Amino acid sequence: MVRRPSLRLATAPAPAARTAPIPTLPPAGTRRWVAGRKAQVVEAVMSGMLKLDDALRRYELSIEEFSAWKRRFYRSGVDGLRMGLRLRHD
């Protein structure tokens, strides 16, 4: 009986788990709201990364203010969150 060498599959080490980078959020208590920071907060809440109640408390926002950001963000993207544009078009 001829014995054949066993074939072993080469196993490569498993690649490191790839996770999507967590977007950075503005620091708690932010007072100067540029369009990009507003967009970060809206996206974090809408993706479920940050709960609405937590965002309102962390950034001392009213529900009306956040709702306005969300509405302008969905209507016009980050450009809709720029204060100068809002003053000219509202």
N, CA, C and O of each residue as an XYZ file, in Angstrom:
360
protein
N       0.836     -1.157      0.000
C       0.000      0.000      0.000
C       0.891      1.233      0.000
O       1.782      1.397      0.834
N       0.617      2.069     -0.950
C       1.405      3.293     -1.075
C       0.723      4.380     -0.257
O      -0.469      4.658     -0.390
N       1.510      4.952      0.557
C       0.954      6.001      1.397
C       1.228      7.349      0.769
O       2.375      7.711      0.509
N       0.193      8.060      0.538
C       0.352      9.396     -0.039
C       0.506     10.419      1.084
O      -0.126     10.331      2.137
N       1.348     11.364      0.821
C       1.467     12.401      1.853
C       0.140     13.155      1.955
O      -0.524     13.417      0.952
N      -0.216     13.487      3.156
C      -1.487     14.194      3.329
C      -1.337     15.628      2.826
O      -0.326     16.296      3.047
N      -2.358     16.052      2.162
C      -2.362     17.417      1.669
C      -2.929     18.321      2.751
O      -4.052     18.133      3.219
N      -2.163     19.260      3.118
C      -2.631     20.215      4.111
C      -2.804     21.561      3.434
O      -1.935     22.045      2.709
N      -3.913     22.119      3.692
C      -4.150     23.451      3.145
C      -3.383     24.465      3.974
O      -3.398     24.448      5.204
N      -2.734     25.320      3.270
C      -2.021     26.374      3.979
C      -3.049     27.323      4.577
O      -3.972     27.783      3.904
N      -2.867     27.591      5.816
C      -3.805     28.511      6.459
C      -3.098     29.820      6.755
O      -2.055     29.865      7.407
N      -3.682     30.839      6.270
C      -3.137     32.166      6.529
C      -3.774     32.691      7.805
O      -4.921     32.370      8.115
N      -3.044     33.479      8.522
C      -3.654     34.046      9.719
C      -4.881     34.888      9.331
O      -4.897     35.564      8.302
N      -5.878     34.823     10.169
C      -7.107     35.572      9.888
C      -6.796     37.065      9.882
O      -6.059     37.559     10.735
N      -7.361     37.773      8.917
C      -7.119     39.218      8.899
C      -7.754     39.860     10.119
O      -8.753     39.373     10.650
N      -7.169     40.940     10.546
C      -7.730     41.657     11.691
C      -9.132     42.114     11.329
O      -9.406     42.506     10.195
N      -9.990     42.055     12.295
C     -11.376     42.458     12.041
C     -11.395     43.903     11.578
O     -10.816     44.788     12.208
N     -12.061     44.112     10.485
C     -12.165     45.471      9.968
C     -13.486     46.053     10.418
O     -14.553     45.509     10.133
N     -13.403     47.135     11.105
C     -14.615     47.812     11.529
C     -14.587     49.212     10.950
O     -13.529     49.809     10.752
N     -15.755     49.705     10.691
C     -15.834     51.062     10.175
C     -15.346     52.014     11.262
O     -15.666     51.836     12.437
N     -14.583     53.008     10.876
C     -14.102     53.943     11.890
C     -15.281     54.708     12.497
O     -16.198     55.126     11.791
N     -15.235     54.875     13.790
C     -16.287     55.621     14.459
C     -16.045     57.099     14.201
O     -14.982     57.631     14.518
N     -17.045     57.755     13.620
C     -16.842     59.173     13.358
C     -16.660     59.925     14.668
O     -17.301     59.615     15.672
N     -15.810     60.882     14.647
C     -15.599     61.653     15.860
C     -16.762     62.613     16.029
O     -17.262     63.188     15.062
N     -17.170     62.772     17.240
C     -18.258     63.678     17.554
C     -17.687     64.937     18.186
O     -16.613     64.907     18.787
N     -18.396     66.026     18.049
C     -17.931     67.247     18.720
C     -17.887     67.018     20.234
O     -18.645     66.203     20.759
N     -17.015     67.723     20.927
C     -16.950     67.545     22.381
C     -18.248     67.986     23.050
O     -18.944     68.870     22.550
N     -18.564     67.367     24.176
C     -19.759     67.753     24.935
C     -19.658     69.223     25.312
O     -18.578     69.732     25.609
N     -20.793     69.888     25.294
C     -20.810     71.297     25.671
C     -20.347     72.235     24.578
O     -20.074     73.404     24.851
N     -20.249     71.757     23.344
C     -19.826     72.608     22.235
C     -20.746     73.819     22.141
O     -21.966     73.684     22.237
N     -20.174     74.980     21.957
C     -20.951     76.218     21.841
C     -20.942     76.788     20.422
O     -21.912     77.414     19.996
N     -19.862     76.573     19.704
C     -19.743     77.112     18.345
C     -20.117     76.015     17.360
O     -19.374     75.052     17.175
N     -21.269     76.172     16.735
C     -21.796     75.125     15.862
C     -21.586     75.466     14.399
O     -22.387     76.185     13.801
N     -20.516     74.955     13.829
C     -20.301     75.089     12.388
C     -21.072     73.964     11.706
O     -21.462     72.991     12.351
N     -21.287     74.099     10.413
C     -22.115     73.143      9.667
C     -21.626     71.709      9.807
O     -22.439     70.797      9.960
N     -20.328     71.493      9.760
C     -19.789     70.131      9.845
C     -20.094     69.460     11.172
O     -20.384     68.264     11.214
N     -20.029     70.224     12.257
C     -20.328     69.648     13.572
C     -21.808     69.305     13.691
O     -22.169     68.267     14.245
N     -22.649     70.169     13.175
C     -24.090     69.881     13.185
C     -24.364     68.589     12.415
O     -25.131     67.738     12.864
N     -23.731     68.455     11.260
C     -23.923     67.263     10.430
C     -23.457     66.009     11.165
O     -24.107     64.968     11.069
N     -22.348     66.085     11.895
C     -21.851     64.932     12.652
C     -22.879     64.475     13.673
O     -23.119     63.277     13.828
N     -23.484     65.426     14.368
C     -24.466     65.072     15.391
C     -25.717     64.484     14.747
O     -26.235     63.472     15.220
N     -26.209     65.102     13.675
C     -27.401     64.587     12.990
C     -27.149     63.168     12.484
O     -27.983     62.284     12.678
N     -26.008     62.947     11.837
C     -25.692     61.620     11.307
C     -25.550     60.584     12.419
O     -25.986     59.444     12.260
N     -24.947     60.968     13.539
C     -24.780     60.032     14.655
C     -26.130     59.618     15.226
O     -26.336     58.448     15.551
N     -27.044     60.565     15.347
C     -28.368     60.237     15.876
C     -29.139     59.387     14.873
O     -29.763     58.397     15.257
N     -29.107     59.753     13.609
C     -29.882     59.028     12.607
C     -29.333     57.615     12.360
O     -30.087     56.719     11.981
N     -28.045     57.414     12.570
C     -27.459     56.074     12.382
C     -27.634     55.191     13.616
O     -27.376     53.989     13.564
N     -28.070     55.785     14.717
C     -28.239     55.021     15.943
C     -26.992     54.976     16.806
O     -26.994     54.339     17.860
N     -25.939     55.633     16.382
C     -24.710     55.646     17.162
C     -24.887     56.455     18.452
O     -24.225     56.190     19.455
N     -25.774     57.428     18.415
C     -26.027     58.294     19.554
C     -27.534     58.437     19.690
O     -28.223     58.715     18.709
N     -28.043     58.250     20.886
C     -29.481     58.386     21.108
C     -29.849     59.864     21.115
O     -29.066     60.712     21.544
N     -31.045     60.154     20.635
C     -31.500     61.541     20.566
C     -31.448     62.207     21.934
O     -30.946     63.324     22.060
N     -31.962     61.534     22.958
C     -31.949     62.123     24.308
C     -30.526     62.433     24.766
O     -30.271     63.470     25.380
N     -29.609     61.528     24.462
C     -28.213     61.749     24.850
C     -27.616     62.938     24.108
O     -26.873     63.728     24.689
N     -27.940     63.063     22.830
C     -27.424     64.184     22.040
C     -27.966     65.508     22.568
O     -27.222     66.481     22.700
N     -29.262     65.543     22.868
C     -29.867     66.778     23.375
C     -29.226     67.191     24.697
O     -28.944     68.368     24.918
N     -29.003     66.228     25.560
C     -28.396     66.519     26.861
C     -26.918     66.884     26.715
O     -26.452     67.859     27.303
N     -26.193     66.098     25.932
C     -24.740     66.303     25.777
C     -24.411     67.666     25.167
O     -23.444     68.319     25.560
N     -25.226     68.081     24.209
C     -24.942     69.332     23.501
C     -25.871     70.476     23.899
O     -25.825     71.555     23.308
N     -26.717     70.233     24.908
C     -27.628     71.259     25.419
C     -28.473     71.854     24.299
O     -28.562     73.072     24.146
N     -29.089     70.972     23.523
C     -29.931     71.377     22.402
C     -31.396     71.169     22.758
O     -31.731     70.304     23.568
N     -32.258     71.963     22.154
C     -33.692     71.712     22.280
C     -34.097     70.772     21.147
O     -33.399     70.648     20.141
N     -35.220     70.124     21.330
C     -35.716     69.230     20.279
C     -36.021     70.035     19.022
O     -35.833     69.536     17.912
N     -36.489     71.268     19.176
C     -36.790     72.121     18.027
C     -35.522     72.444     17.238
O     -35.522     72.421     16.008
N     -34.442     72.744     17.962
C     -33.181     73.070     17.292
C     -32.645     71.863     16.536
O     -32.247     71.984     15.377
N     -32.631     70.686     17.188
C     -32.150     69.487     16.511
C     -33.025     69.159     15.304
O     -32.512     68.799     14.245
N     -34.339     69.281     15.458
C     -35.258     68.989     14.345
C     -35.011     69.905     13.161
O     -35.090     69.474     12.011
N     -34.712     71.164     13.436
C     -34.402     72.108     12.354
C     -33.114     71.694     11.651
O     -33.040     71.753     10.424
N     -32.100     71.277     12.405
C     -30.839     70.807     11.804
C     -31.112     69.608     10.910
O     -30.645     69.545      9.773
N     -31.876     68.656     11.441
C     -32.165     67.432     10.699
C     -32.910     67.750      9.402
O     -32.574     67.218      8.345
N     -33.904     68.602      9.483
C     -34.696     68.970      8.309
C     -33.820     69.656      7.247
O     -33.893     69.325      6.064
N     -32.994     70.614      7.686
C     -32.123     71.322      6.729
C     -31.051     70.397      6.160
O     -30.670     70.519      4.996
N     -30.564     69.463      6.995
C     -29.550     68.517      6.524
C     -30.135     67.616      5.437
O     -29.492     67.391      4.412
N     -31.344     67.100      5.649
C     -31.964     66.223      4.647
C     -32.356     66.991      3.396
O     -32.330     66.437      2.297
N     -32.714     68.241      3.547
C     -33.123     69.045      2.393
C     -31.922     69.468      1.545
O     -31.966     69.398      0.317
N     -30.842     69.910      2.216
C     -29.735     70.518      1.465
C     -28.354     70.016      1.833
O     -27.359     70.568      1.361
N     -28.260     68.986      2.659
C     -26.948     68.480      3.055
C     -26.249     69.440      4.001
O     -26.892     70.256      4.661
N     -24.942     69.338      4.062
C     -24.160     70.180      4.968
C     -24.357     71.655      4.638
O     -24.376     72.492      5.541
N     -24.501     71.981      3.371
C     -24.709     73.390      2.993
C     -25.968     73.964      3.632
O     -26.017     75.156      3.937
N     -26.974     73.140      3.835
C     -28.201     73.614      4.462
C     -28.019     73.965      5.924
O     -28.856     74.656      6.506
N     -26.937     73.497      6.525
C     -26.677     73.778      7.931
C     -25.839     75.024      8.149
O     -25.592     75.419      9.288
N     -25.406     75.639      7.075
C     -24.619     76.870      7.217
C     -25.559     78.012      7.605
O     -26.574     78.245      6.949
N     -25.211     78.710      8.665
C     -26.089     79.736      9.202
C     -26.320     80.871      8.211
O     -27.447     81.354      8.090
N     -25.298     81.304      7.510
C     -25.443     82.408      6.549
C     -26.452     82.078      5.464
O     -27.259     82.926      5.085
N     -26.412     80.839      4.957
C     -27.362     80.443      3.929
C     -28.784     80.406      4.479
O     -29.730     80.785      3.788
N     -28.932     79.955      5.710
C     -30.257     79.870      6.303
C     -30.853     81.263      6.476
O     -32.047     81.458      6.246
N     -30.060     82.201      6.866
C     -30.568     83.559      7.064
C     -31.014     84.187      5.744
O     -31.966     84.967      5.721
N     -30.340     83.856      4.658
C     -30.704     84.427      3.362
C     -31.910     83.752      2.748
O     -32.656     84.392      2.006
N     -32.128     82.461      3.037
C     -33.170     81.722      2.323
C     -34.416     81.459      3.140
O     -35.431     81.054      2.574
N     -34.386     81.672      4.455
C     -35.581     81.392      5.254
C     -36.483     82.593      5.353
O     -37.533     82.525      5.992
